[in-house]
Amino acid sequence: MNKRFLLLVIFSICLNTIMAQSLVKKETDKMLVQQDSLAGYGQQMVASTDAATRFRSDSFFTRILVRALKTPHSFQFPFDSLTTISRLYSPDSAFRIFTWQVSRDEDLHRRHGAIQMKTTDGSLKLFPLIDRSFLINDQKDTVTNHEWWIGAIYYKILLHELNKKKYYTLLGYDENSIRSTKKRIEVLHFNDNGQPVFGGSFFSFAQDTVRKKDQSRFWIEYKKNGNGRVLYDEEMGMIMYDHLISETNEPAKKFTYVPDGDYEAFKWVNGKWLHVEKVFTFKLLDGQAPVEKPLNESKLKTIKKG
């Protein structure tokens, strides 16, 4: 009797596994079809010569993406054929971020996005990112949430921990305007209620020659097609970025800024991104020896290409 019961249990488990696998394949096939539709609308968002078509495609894209993400365990589906949007998993795979933009013309761009959390039961936990950049005057000092997002197209996520709390640093790109481009550095964490929080007192200038107060976020702005770089250097453990100067000696006009061949950086120290004015003479706050190893020529070329 016990053997029969054991065989019945094993058979039931196997049957459920087979059914679950069939369900996964069925849902995957459905998502592949949705992905094809998304890819088409994604291309229209960026390639159509008509602004109305771009915005309409963006609306269809958003609706289909949300429907696709409602599929159980959609977190595992990579959407790897969507080449017109950014898709980034956090280093610990706790969430992923989708970001993209739609443009009315060369001077007006709207970013869109969503944070999808990983859930144990495969259900959807999604935070839409609402771009309110144009309504936030003091962006350097404002802490925001997903409903008041300073939009960017993210291309890198870094993870640091402090006192058992995780902080995710986002590197992002912002088309900004017809005359200038921005690269942003933003810190994201999740509060005790699991809600996303953007910004905080994370950017410190305590070691600068001329000290400034801490900032909630940081960005560089430079001449359109000026190739300003903001990249993370794994070897040095720093976010490196181009030092910019006005090519017309008009420092108030950010659209005249271009790289001058020098580099500044931020290094994560005790829960803050500490500004490094001169990368080659950086010294930690606690008196440790400075980092003397310079970037070699090949590394400089890598930064300029990033």
C-alpha positions as CSV (number, residue, x, y, z in Angstrom):
1,M,0.0,0.0,0.0
2,N,2.8,2.3,0.9
3,K,4.6,1.5,-2.4
4,R,1.4,2.3,-4.4
5,F,1.0,5.6,-2.5
6,L,4.7,6.5,-3.2
7,L,4.4,5.6,-6.9
8,L,1.2,7.7,-7.0
9,V,3.0,10.7,-5.4
10,I,6.0,10.3,-7.8
11,F,3.6,10.1,-10.8
12,S,1.7,13.2,-9.7
13,I,4.9,15.2,-9.3
14,C,6.1,14.1,-12.7
15,L,2.8,14.9,-14.3
16,N,2.7,18.4,-12.7
17,T,6.3,19.0,-13.8
18,I,5.4,18.1,-17.4
19,M,2.3,20.3,-17.3
20,A,4.3,23.1,-15.9
21,Q,7.0,22.8,-18.6
22,S,4.3,22.8,-21.3
23,L,2.8,25.9,-19.7
24,V,6.2,27.6,-19.7
25,K,6.7,26.7,-23.4
26,K,3.2,28.0,-24.2
27,E,3.7,31.3,-22.4
28,T,7.2,31.6,-23.9
29,D,5.8,31.2,-27.4
30,K,3.2,33.9,-26.6
31,M,5.9,36.3,-25.4
32,L,8.0,35.7,-28.5
33,V,5.0,36.9,-30.6
34,Q,4.6,39.9,-28.3
35,Q,8.4,40.6,-28.6
36,D,8.1,40.7,-32.4
37,S,5.3,43.3,-32.1
38,L,7.4,45.3,-29.6
39,A,10.4,45.2,-31.9
40,G,8.3,46.6,-34.8
41,Y,6.9,49.4,-32.7
42,G,10.3,50.1,-31.2
43,Q,11.7,50.7,-34.6
44,Q,8.9,53.1,-35.5
45,M,9.5,55.0,-32.2
46,V,13.0,55.9,-33.3
47,A,13.0,55.7,-37.1
48,S,9.6,57.2,-38.2
49,T,9.9,60.6,-39.8
50,D,6.5,61.5,-38.4
51,A,6.2,62.6,-34.8
52,A,2.6,61.5,-34.4
53,T,3.6,58.0,-35.6
54,R,6.5,57.9,-33.1
55,F,4.3,58.8,-30.2
56,R,1.5,56.4,-31.3
57,S,4.1,53.6,-31.6
58,D,5.4,54.5,-28.1
59,S,1.8,54.1,-26.8
60,F,1.3,50.7,-28.5
61,F,4.8,49.6,-27.3
62,T,4.1,50.4,-23.7
63,R,0.7,48.6,-23.6
64,I,2.1,45.4,-25.2
65,L,5.2,45.5,-22.9
66,V,2.9,45.6,-19.8
67,R,0.8,42.8,-21.1
68,A,3.9,40.7,-21.8
69,L,5.3,41.4,-18.3
70,K,2.0,40.2,-16.7
71,T,2.9,36.7,-18.0
72,P,4.0,34.5,-14.9
73,H,7.8,34.4,-14.5
74,S,8.3,37.0,-17.3
75,F,11.3,38.3,-15.4
76,Q,13.3,35.4,-17.0
77,F,12.3,36.4,-20.5
78,P,15.3,38.5,-21.8
79,F,13.5,40.5,-24.6
80,D,16.9,40.4,-26.3
81,S,15.6,41.3,-29.8
82,L,14.5,44.7,-28.6
83,T,17.4,46.8,-29.8
84,T,15.9,50.3,-29.5
85,I,15.5,50.2,-25.7
86,S,17.8,49.6,-22.8
87,R,17.3,46.4,-20.7
88,L,19.4,46.1,-17.6
89,Y,19.4,43.5,-14.8
90,S,20.8,44.6,-11.5
91,P,24.0,42.8,-10.5
92,D,22.2,40.8,-7.9
93,S,19.2,40.1,-10.3
94,A,16.8,41.6,-7.8
95,F,15.2,43.8,-10.5
96,R,15.6,44.9,-14.1
97,I,15.1,48.3,-15.7
98,F,13.6,49.1,-19.1
99,T,14.3,52.6,-20.4
100,W,13.7,54.2,-23.8
101,Q,12.8,57.6,-25.3
102,V,10.5,59.1,-27.8
103,S,11.3,62.4,-29.5
104,R,9.0,65.1,-30.8
105,D,11.9,66.7,-32.6
106,E,15.6,67.3,-32.0
107,D,14.8,69.6,-29.0
108,L,12.1,67.7,-27.1
109,H,12.7,64.2,-25.8
110,R,10.6,62.2,-23.3
111,R,12.0,59.2,-21.5
112,H,9.9,56.2,-20.5
113,G,10.7,53.2,-18.4
114,A,9.8,50.7,-15.8
115,I,11.4,48.7,-12.9
116,Q,10.4,45.1,-12.8
117,M,11.1,43.4,-9.5
118,K,12.0,39.7,-9.2
119,T,9.2,37.9,-7.3
120,T,9.3,34.4,-5.7
121,D,6.0,33.3,-7.2
122,G,6.6,34.8,-10.7
123,S,3.9,37.5,-10.3
124,L,4.4,41.0,-11.7
125,K,5.7,43.7,-9.5
126,L,6.2,46.8,-11.7
127,F,7.1,50.4,-11.0
128,P,6.4,52.6,-14.1
129,L,9.0,55.4,-14.4
130,I,7.3,58.8,-15.1
131,D,9.6,61.4,-16.6
132,R,9.0,64.7,-14.8
133,S,12.4,66.2,-15.6
134,F,10.8,69.4,-17.0
135,L,9.0,70.0,-13.7
136,I,11.9,69.5,-11.3
137,N,13.9,72.8,-11.1
138,D,16.5,71.8,-8.5
139,Q,17.6,68.4,-9.9
140,K,20.9,68.3,-8.0
141,D,19.3,68.3,-4.6
142,T,15.9,66.7,-5.2
143,V,15.1,63.1,-3.9
144,T,12.5,61.6,-6.2
145,N,10.5,58.4,-6.7
146,H,9.3,56.4,-9.7
147,E,6.4,58.9,-10.3
148,W,8.8,61.8,-10.3
149,W,11.7,60.4,-12.3
150,I,14.5,62.4,-13.9
151,G,14.6,60.5,-17.1
152,A,17.7,58.8,-18.6
153,I,18.5,55.9,-20.8
154,Y,20.5,53.7,-18.5
155,Y,23.5,51.7,-19.7
156,K,25.2,50.5,-16.5
157,I,24.1,49.5,-13.0
158,L,26.6,49.2,-10.1
159,L,25.9,47.6,-6.7
160,H,27.3,48.6,-3.3
161,E,26.2,47.6,0.2
162,L,26.4,49.6,3.4
163,N,25.0,48.4,6.8
164,K,23.2,45.5,5.0
165,K,21.4,48.0,2.7
166,K,21.9,47.9,-1.1
167,Y,22.5,50.9,-3.2
168,Y,22.4,50.8,-7.0
169,T,24.2,53.4,-9.0
170,L,22.8,54.0,-12.5
171,L,24.8,55.5,-15.3
172,G,22.5,57.1,-17.9
173,Y,22.3,59.0,-21.2
174,D,20.1,62.0,-21.9
175,E,19.7,63.5,-25.3
176,N,18.6,66.8,-23.6
177,S,18.4,69.3,-26.5
178,I,19.4,70.1,-30.0
179,R,22.6,71.8,-28.7
180,S,23.7,69.6,-25.8
181,T,23.8,66.1,-24.3
182,K,23.9,64.9,-20.7
183,K,25.3,61.9,-19.0
184,R,23.8,61.2,-15.5
185,I,24.9,59.4,-12.4
186,E,22.0,58.4,-10.1
187,V,21.7,56.3,-7.0
188,L,18.7,54.1,-6.5
189,H,17.7,52.3,-3.4
190,F,14.4,50.8,-2.1
191,N,12.9,52.0,1.1
192,D,11.4,49.9,3.9
193,N,8.2,49.6,2.0
194,G,10.0,48.3,-1.1
195,Q,9.4,51.5,-3.0
196,P,12.2,52.9,-5.3
197,V,13.9,56.1,-4.2
198,F,16.1,58.1,-6.6
199,G,18.8,60.4,-5.2
200,G,20.0,61.3,-1.7
201,S,23.2,62.8,-0.2
202,F,25.5,60.5,-2.2
203,F,27.8,62.8,-4.1
204,S,30.5,64.3,-1.9
205,F,33.0,67.0,-2.8
206,A,34.7,67.0,0.6
207,Q,38.2,66.7,-0.8
208,D,37.8,69.3,-3.6
209,T,40.0,72.4,-3.6
210,V,36.9,74.5,-3.4
211,R,34.4,72.5,-1.4
212,K,30.7,72.2,-2.3
213,K,27.8,70.7,-0.5
214,D,26.8,67.2,-1.2
215,Q,24.5,66.5,-4.2
216,S,21.7,64.0,-4.8
217,R,22.8,63.3,-8.3
218,F,25.5,64.3,-10.8
219,W,25.7,64.9,-14.5
220,I,27.9,66.3,-17.2
221,E,26.5,68.4,-20.0
222,Y,28.5,69.0,-23.2
223,K,28.2,70.0,-26.9
224,K,26.1,67.8,-29.1
225,N,28.2,65.0,-30.5
226,G,31.0,66.2,-28.1
227,N,31.7,62.6,-27.0
228,G,31.7,63.2,-23.3
229,R,32.3,59.9,-21.4
230,V,31.0,58.6,-18.1
231,L,32.2,55.0,-17.5
232,Y,33.0,52.7,-14.6
233,D,36.6,51.5,-14.4
234,E,36.6,48.1,-12.8
235,E,40.3,48.0,-12.2
236,M,40.4,51.4,-10.4
237,G,36.9,51.1,-8.8
238,M,36.0,54.5,-10.0
239,I,33.4,56.2,-12.2
240,M,35.6,58.1,-14.7
241,Y,34.3,61.0,-16.6
242,D,35.8,63.6,-19.0
243,H,36.9,67.0,-17.6
244,L,35.0,69.5,-19.8
245,I,35.9,73.1,-20.8
246,S,34.2,75.6,-23.0
247,E,35.7,75.7,-26.4
248,T,34.6,79.3,-26.8
249,N,35.6,80.4,-23.3
250,E,31.9,80.9,-22.3
251,P,31.6,78.7,-19.2
252,A,27.9,79.7,-18.7
253,K,27.0,78.0,-22.0
254,K,27.1,74.2,-21.5
255,F,26.5,73.6,-25.2
256,T,30.1,74.8,-25.8
257,Y,31.7,72.3,-23.5
258,V,34.0,69.6,-24.9
259,P,36.5,67.2,-23.3
260,D,40.0,68.5,-22.8
261,G,41.8,65.2,-22.4
262,D,41.8,65.2,-18.6
263,Y,39.6,63.0,-16.3
264,E,37.8,63.4,-13.1
265,A,36.1,60.6,-11.1
266,F,34.0,59.4,-8.2
267,K,35.0,56.6,-5.8
268,W,32.6,54.8,-3.5
269,V,33.8,55.6,0.1
270,N,31.7,54.9,3.2
271,G,28.4,55.1,1.4
272,K,29.1,58.1,-0.8
273,W,30.6,58.8,-4.2
274,L,33.6,60.9,-3.3
275,H,34.7,63.3,-6.0
276,V,38.2,63.0,-7.3
277,E,39.5,66.2,-8.9
278,K,42.8,64.6,-10.1
279,V,42.6,60.8,-10.7
280,F,46.3,60.3,-10.4
281,T,46.6,62.0,-7.0
282,F,43.5,60.5,-5.3
283,K,43.9,59.8,-1.5
284,L,41.2,58.3,0.7
285,L,39.8,60.3,3.6
286,D,41.2,58.0,6.2
287,G,44.8,58.8,5.2
288,Q,45.6,55.7,3.1
289,A,48.2,56.0,0.4
290,P,47.1,57.7,-2.9
291,V,46.2,55.6,-5.9
292,E,49.3,56.2,-8.0
293,K,48.7,53.8,-10.9
294,P,47.9,55.9,-13.9
295,L,45.6,54.9,-16.8
296,N,47.8,53.5,-19.6
297,E,47.3,54.5,-23.2
298,S,45.1,51.6,-24.1
299,K,42.8,52.4,-21.1
300,L,42.5,56.0,-22.2
301,K,41.4,54.8,-25.6
302,T,38.8,52.5,-24.0
303,I,37.4,55.4,-22.0
304,K,37.2,57.7,-25.1
305,K,35.3,54.9,-27.0
306,G,32.8,54.3,-24.2
